[in-house]
Amino acid sequence: MFKFVLDYKIKELKREVEPRAAEIEEMKKETVRIDKKLKDLNLVNNTLIIFVDQLDEKQSHMQEMTQKKL
């Protein structure tokens, strides 16, 4: 009788855990997806920073050239 009660309780607990395990697995996948997107956006951001720096340098150079001509 005691074994039957324990078996029943174990099965009941497993039924409760299974949906949570699936939810955790789904959250892990979502975390990986978001992490990849973050890395991609960081790469784009760094590229844009370099581009803006190059434009600033070009603008400064053009201003210097304009001042020399005046």
C-alpha positions in Angstrom: 0.0 0.0 0.0 2.8 2.4 0.9 4.6 1.7 -2.4 1.4 2.4 -4.3 1.0 5.8 -2.6 4.6 6.7 -3.3 4.4 5.6 -7.0 1.2 7.7 -7.4 2.8 10.7 -5.8 5.9 10.4 -8.0 3.8 10.2 -11.1 1.8 13.2 -10.0 5.0 15.2 -9.4 6.4 14.2 -12.8 3.2 15.4 -14.5 3.7 18.8 -12.8 7.3 19.0 -13.8 7.0 18.1 -17.5 5.2 21.3 -18.6 7.7 23.4 -16.7 10.6 21.5 -18.3 9.2 22.2 -21.7 8.7 25.9 -20.8 12.3 26.1 -19.6 13.6 24.6 -22.8 11.5 27.1 -24.9 12.9 29.9 -22.8 16.5 28.7 -23.4 15.9 28.7 -27.1 14.4 32.2 -26.9 17.5 33.3 -24.9 19.8 32.0 -27.6 17.8 33.7 -30.3 17.8 37.0 -28.5 21.5 36.7 -27.7 22.3 36.2 -31.4 20.2 39.2 -32.3 22.0 41.3 -29.7 25.4 40.2 -31.2 24.2 41.1 -34.7 23.0 44.5 -33.5 26.2 45.2 -31.7 28.1 44.5 -34.9 25.9 46.9 -36.8 26.3 49.5 -34.1 30.1 49.2 -34.2 30.1 49.5 -38.0 28.0 52.6 -37.8 30.3 54.1 -35.1 33.2 53.6 -37.5 31.3 55.1 -40.4 30.3 58.2 -38.3 33.9 58.6 -37.2 35.1 58.5 -40.9 32.5 61.0 -41.8 33.6 63.3 -39.0 37.2 63.1 -40.2 36.1 63.8 -43.7 34.1 66.8 -42.6 37.0 68.1 -40.6 39.3 67.7 -43.5 36.9 69.5 -45.8 36.5 72.4 -43.4 40.3 72.7 -43.2 40.5 72.8 -47.0 37.8 75.4 -47.1 39.6 77.6 -44.6 42.8 77.3 -46.6 41.1 78.5 -49.7 39.6 81.5 -48.0 
